């Protein structure tokens, strides 16, 4: 009888207002986790995300397997979440292109409402490069050549409607340039193309840095708020008179309907994994910095970005007919 009274008293105490309830951590993961990323093997995103996945695997004692899903402007992993169970064993990188998709393509799901936002991780450091032997030596040369040869200056990006593509189109519109856009599935393919003379320029994250260091490519500008330490002599777009800053933040998401406790558990694991020195060092090789956002912050970012991207897509005349 005494034991029963003690149990009842404890239960009553837990139910009192103001006393926190102690909840058990969700049993996650119970099987290998599939982490889909939006770009091909060998590029900066792939290499850094694999370090992140390996770190997370060590923390949870279960495999976190990276799956490359390039194409469709970086939106395939998010689309795959629409057919995945919300149990935390299917996760996706969410690049900025996801928030443009409904404005350019007819889809049956909502990027804000139909994904669970878990953790903001980082963003990219972008720039424009040309071959070192190119007659285009500066950004002024680029603009002059493009104006003298409308539609003939070919540049590559990591895909249609990705941040490099839309930023270049924004630049072209502001400067009244006609450029020839050539989309690729990822940085690795595009670097092969520009080094092989198939395109005249490339708009990309700083995965091009080793080719600049080797003397094969030249950087014309970078797209951050400030100059990059790796390229201190290269001006930003803002310094060149273009009021554009592009970092294209990305993070981790999952299917709609994930339990808040599970979202928090996954957030905590990957937050620890992303702050490990080897991941920070891997990002630094591509001039990327941590840009952490918790689930609430990441959701607000998604809502705000969704609205901003609508305005940009419409401004560039790329919105699909309603």
C-alpha positions, 0 to 999 in steps of 0.5 A: 500500500505504501509503495502505491501511495509513493507512486501516486504522489510522484505522478501527481508531483510531475503533473503540477504546473511549473514542474518540468517533465523529464522525457526520454530521448527518442530511440534514434537511430535504430538503423543506418541514416540516409543523408541525401545531398544535392550535388555530385561526388567530388565537389565541395558540398560532397566532401564537407558533408561526408566529414559531417556524416562521419562525425555524426556516425561516431556520435550515434554509433550507427552509419550515416550514409551520404547519397548524392542526388544531383540535378534539378537545381539541387532540389531532388533530396527535398523532393525525396523527403515527400515520400520518406517516413518522418522517423529521422532515418531519411534526411536531406541537404536543403540548398537555396534552390528549394525555395525557388522551385514552386515559382519555376515548376509546378509541384504538389508540395510546399517547401516550407510546410512539407519539410521539417527544418532541423539545422542550419549548417553553413553557406558558400563563398562564391566567385567568378573565374576564367582561365589564366590564358583568357584575354579577360583579365579583370571584371571590367574586361568581362563586362566589356567583352560581353557587351561587344559580343552579345550572347557569346560569353559562355559561363557555367554554373552548378545548375539551372536556378541554382544560386550561381545561375540566378546571381549571374542572371541578376548581374547580367540584368543590372549591367544589360549583358547577354550571357550564354549560360551552360548548366552542369550537375556540380562543381567537379564537372564544371571545373573539367569544362572550364579547364578543357576550354569548353566554357569561358567562365564559371560561377561557383563556390571556391572549390576552384581555389586549387586551380587558382593556386596552380595558376590555371584559373583567375578569380575576377570577383567574389560575392561575400560581404567582404573580400576572402582571406584566400583572395585578398586582392580580388574585389567583391561585387559590392566593391564593383558597384553591384549591391549583391551579397550571395552566400546561399546558406544550407542545412539539414531537413527531413520529411514533414511531421517529424516529432519535435523531440526527434528533430531536437535529438537530430539537431543536437547530434549534427550540431555536435558533429558540425562543430568538430575541428575536422569539419570546421577545417574541411569547410575552411578549405572552401572558405565556408564558415559555420552558420548554425541555426536551430530548428526554430531559426531555420524555419524562420529562415525558410519562410523569409527566403521563400518570400525573397526568392519569389521576388527575385525569380519574378524580377528576372522573368523566370517565373512559370506561367500561373 
